[in-house]
Amino acid sequence: MKLVRSILIVLVVTVLFAVPVYSQCAVCTKTALQMGEKPAKGLNSAILYLMASPFVIVGIIGYRWWRGNKKLEEEEFATGNGQ
């Protein structure tokens, strides 16, 4: 219960004190400045989307691996082999 509470507190503090980030390299920033404000926001959103995709994929793979290992440990414990 303390772990869940700690994670929740860290998450709330992170959200409350979040600052806007600009995830553009120098070339992308220069290009975005030439396009105008609305296309620049679209470019920034696209960069963030492309950045998040690998993290989501690795997270899903990691979760499935963890869940599979947990099931194996439970099966070994149930049969009496896990001591």
SERO-4910 file (N, C-alpha, C, O; in steps of 0.05 Angstrom, whole numbers):
BEGIN
 pado doro    nc1    nc2    nc3   cac1   cac2   cac3    cc1    cc2    cc3    oc1    oc2    oc3
  Met    A     16    -24      0      0      0      0     17     25      0     11     45    -13
  Lys    A     40     24     14     58     47     15     70     53    -12     75     76    -19
  Leu    A     76     31    -27     87     35    -54     67     49    -72     75     67    -87
  Val    A     42     41    -72     22     53    -88     19     83    -81     16    100    -98
  Arg    A     19     88    -55     16    115    -45     40    132    -54     36    155    -62
  Ser    A     64    122    -52     88    136    -60     87    142    -90     94    164    -99
  Ile    A     80    122   -106     78    126   -135     58    148   -142     62    165   -159
  Leu    A     35    147   -128     14    167   -133     23    195   -126     17    214   -140
  Ile    A     37    198   -104     47    224    -95     68    234   -116     66    258   -123
  Val    A     86    218   -125    106    226   -145     92    234   -171    100    254   -183
  Leu    A     72    219   -179     57    225   -203     43    252   -201     44    268   -220
  Val    A     29    257   -179     15    282   -175     35    306   -175     29    326   -187
  Val    A     57    303   -160     77    325   -159     88    330   -187     93    353   -194
  Thr    A     93    309   -202    104    312   -229     85    327   -247     93    344   -262
  Val    A     59    320   -245     39    333   -262     36    362   -254     33    379   -271
  Leu    A     36    367   -228     32    395   -218     55    413   -226     50    437   -232
  Phe    A     79    403   -226    102    420   -231    114    416   -259    137    422   -264
  Ala    A     98    405   -277    108    400   -304    111    426   -319     95    444   -316
  Val    A    132    428   -335    136    451   -351    134    443   -380    141    420   -387
  Pro    A    125    461   -397    124    453   -426    152    448   -437    171    463   -431
  Val    A    155    428   -453    180    421   -465    179    425   -495    158    421   -507
  Tyr    A    201    432   -506    203    435   -534    224    415   -544    248    419   -540
  Ser    A    214    395   -557    231    372   -564    241    374   -593    238    355   -609
  Gln    A    252    397   -600    261    400   -627    291    405   -627    302    418   -610
  Cys    A    304    394   -648    332    399   -651    335    427   -664    315    439   -671
  Ala    A    359    436   -668    363    463   -679    352    465   -707    340    486   -714
  Val    A    355    445   -724    345    446   -751    314    446   -751    302    462   -766
  Cys    A    302    430   -735    273    429   -733    262    455   -722    241    465   -732
  Thr    A    275    468   -703    267    493   -692    267    515   -714    249    531   -716
  Lys    A    289    515   -729    291    535   -750    269    531   -771    258    551   -781
  Thr    A    264    507   -778    243    501   -798    216    508   -787    199    520   -801
  Ala    A    211    502   -761    185    509   -749    181    539   -747    158    548   -751
  Leu    A    202    554   -742    199    583   -741    192    595   -768    177    615   -770
  Gln    A    201    582   -789    194    592   -816    166    585   -824    154    598   -841
  Met    A    154    563   -813    128    554   -821    106    571   -808     84    573   -819
  Gly    A    110    581   -785     89    595   -770     82    580   -745     93    559   -739
  Glu    A     63    591   -729     57    580   -703     42    554   -704     49    535   -691
  Lys    A     20    552   -719      3    528   -720     18    504   -731     18    483   -718
  Pro    A     32    506   -754     47    483   -763     70    475   -745     77    452   -743
  Ala    A     81    495   -731    103    489   -712     93    472   -689    107    454   -680
  Lys    A     69    479   -679     58    462   -657     52    434   -667     56    415   -652
  Gly    A     43    431   -692     38    405   -703     64    389   -706     65    365   -700
  Leu    A     86    403   -714    112    390   -717    122    380   -689    132    358   -686
  Asn    A    118    397   -669    127    390   -642    111    366   -632    123    348   -619
  Ser    A     85    366   -637     68    343   -628     77    318   -642     78    296   -630
  Ala    A     83    320   -668     92    296   -683    118    285   -672    122    261   -670
  Ile    A    137    303   -665    162    295   -653    158    280   -627    170    259   -622
  Leu    A    140    291   -610    134    278   -584    121    251   -588    127    232   -574
  Tyr    A    103    249   -608     90    223   -614    111    203   -623    110    180   -614
  Leu    A    128    211   -641    149    192   -650    168    184   -628    178    162   -628
  Met    A    173    202   -609    191    196   -587    177    176   -568    191    159   -556
  Ala    A    151    178   -564    137    161   -545    133    133   -555    131    114   -539
  Ser    A    131    129   -580    125    103   -592    145     81   -583    135     60   -574
  Pro    A    171     85   -584    189     63   -574    186     57   -545    189     34   -536
  Phe    A    180     78   -528    176     73   -500    152     56   -495    152     39   -477
  Val    A    130     61   -510    106     45   -506    111     16   -515    103     -2   -501
  Ile    A    125     12   -537    131    -15   -546    148    -30   -526    142    -53   -520
  Val    A    169    -17   -516    186    -30   -496    171    -36   -471    175    -56   -458
  Gly    A    153    -17   -463    137    -21   -439    119    -45   -442    116    -61   -423
  Ile    A    106    -48   -465     88    -71   -469    104    -97   -468     95   -117   -456
  Ile    A    127    -98   -481    143   -122   -481    153   -128   -453    152   -152   -445
  Gly    A    161   -108   -438    170   -112   -411    148   -123   -393    152   -140   -376
  Tyr    A    124   -111   -396    101   -120   -380     94   -149   -386     89   -165   -367
  Arg    A     93   -157   -411     87   -184   -419    108   -204   -408    102   -226   -400
  Trp    A    133   -195   -409    155   -212   -398    152   -215   -368    154   -238   -358
  Trp    A    147   -194   -354    143   -195   -325    119   -212   -318    121   -229   -299
  Arg    A     97   -209   -333     73   -225   -327     79   -255   -332     69   -272   -317
  Gly    A     93   -261   -354    100   -289   -359    118   -301   -338    114   -324   -330
  Asn    A    137   -286   -328    155   -296   -307    139   -300   -281    144   -319   -266
  Lys    A    120   -282   -276    104   -284   -252     87   -310   -253     84   -324   -233
  Lys    A     75   -316   -276     59   -340   -279     77   -365   -275     68   -384   -262
  Leu    A    101   -365   -286    119   -388   -283    126   -392   -253    127   -415   -244
  Glu    A    132   -370   -239    138   -373   -211    114   -384   -195    118   -400   -177
  Glu    A     90   -375   -202     67   -385   -188     62   -415   -193     55   -430   -175
  Glu    A     67   -423   -218     64   -452   -225     85   -468   -211     79   -490   -201
  Glu    A    110   -459   -209    131   -473   -195    125   -475   -166    129   -496   -153
  Phe    A    114   -454   -154    107   -454   -126     84   -474   -121     84   -487   -100
  Ala    A     64   -474   -139     42   -492   -136     49   -521   -137     37   -538   -124
  Thr    A     69   -528   -154     78   -556   -156     97   -563   -134    103   -587   -131
  Gly    A    108   -544   -120    126   -550    -98    155   -550   -106    173   -557    -90
  Asn    A    161   -542   -131    189   -541   -141    202   -515   -134    227   -513   -136
  Gly    A    188   -494   -126    200   -468   -123    207   -462    -94    194   -446    -81
  Gln    A    228   -475    -84    237   -468    -57    266   -465    -55    277   -460    -33
***
